[in-house]
Amino acid sequence: MQFAIVKFNDEAPKSWNIYHTEKKGLLLVHLWKRYLLIDTKEQEAYEIDPQTVKPRGNDVEWSPADKPDQPLETPEWKTRDVGSMQLVRFRLGKDGHVLELQIPILINGKPAY
């Protein structure tokens, strides 16, 4: 996703990408060798088995059927709109790492994804 910003413990990870899904508010985040399915509306994150994600050029092929039943524990979830960006920040697990996504918002106020 162009123009998005990803921070992991307040630092930019060396390897990341954000992919659109067919459902609005659902993002697939590639972070190093991990894939996380982020549901911004439900404020949930799921660990996705990297074996189920197939690279296809600049995109990936992945089936929502591969989503686990239970989301990860994501305390301290915050979502807010800051001007032309939507900020999503949460902790992975009770004492885990903090993931922050800054997602561009279009002029009409809708997320650019």
N, C-alpha and C positions, 0 to 999 in steps of 0.2 A: 504494500500500500504506500503510495507516494505521500510524502510530507508527514507521515505519522512519526511519533517519537516514542521510543520504548526505553524505560529505565528499569534496571534491576538493582535493588539496593542503592538507588540514587546514582547509578553509573550506567552508561550506555553499554549493553552487551556487544561483544564483537560480532556475533552472528545472530540475526533475528529477521523475521518477516511476519507480516500480518496478511492473512488471506480472507477474502469475502466468503460468505456462505450465502445460500439462497434465502435464508431467513434473516430479516433485518434485526440488527442488534446482536447477532451471533458472529463471532470472529474466531478464526483459527490462528493462534499465535505460535510461530516456530521460534523457539528460544534454544540456541545451541542444538542439542540432539533431542530436545523435548518438544512435544506439541501440546498446547493447552487450548481447549475450547472455552471461550469466554462468552458468557451470556450477560450482556450489559443490563438487560431489562430485569432478569431474575436475580442478578447479582450472584452468579454462580460460575465456577470454573471447574473444568473436568480435565483429567490427565488422559491424553489420547495415545494409544500404542503407536509408536512411530512406524511399525511394520504395516499398519493399515493405511498409511498416507503415501500416495504415489506422486512424485513430482511429474508435472506436465508443462514443460517450458517455464513460463513465469508464474504458473499457477500450480495447484495440487489437486489431486483427485482423492476424495475422502467421502465415506458414507456416514451420515448421522446415525445409522444403525450400530456403528462401532462405538458410540458414546457409552461410557460406563453408567450403571444405574445410579451410583452415588457421586455427588460432586465432592471436590476437595474442600477441606475446611478453609474458609477464607474470611477470617476475622478482619476487622478494621476496614471494611469495604467502603469506599467513598466514590461517588460519581457526581461530577458537577460540570456545568458548561462555563467555560472561561473564554468569552469572546468568540473567536472562530474555531475553538477547540473544545472537545468533550474530554474531560480528564477522568480516567478510571484508575483507582489505586486500591490495592488490597494486599494482605499478607497471605502467603502460601503456608497454611498450617499455623498452629498456635504461636510458635516461636520461629517461624520460617522467614524466608526472604520476602522482600516487598517488591511487587511488580507494579509498574505505573505505565499506563498507555495514554498518550495524548493523540486523539483522533480528530482530524479536521472536520469542521462543520461547514456546510454550504451556506451561502448568503440567506437562503430561505429558512435556515435554522435546522435543516435535516442533516443527519450525519452523512459524510461523503463516503459511504460504504454500502 
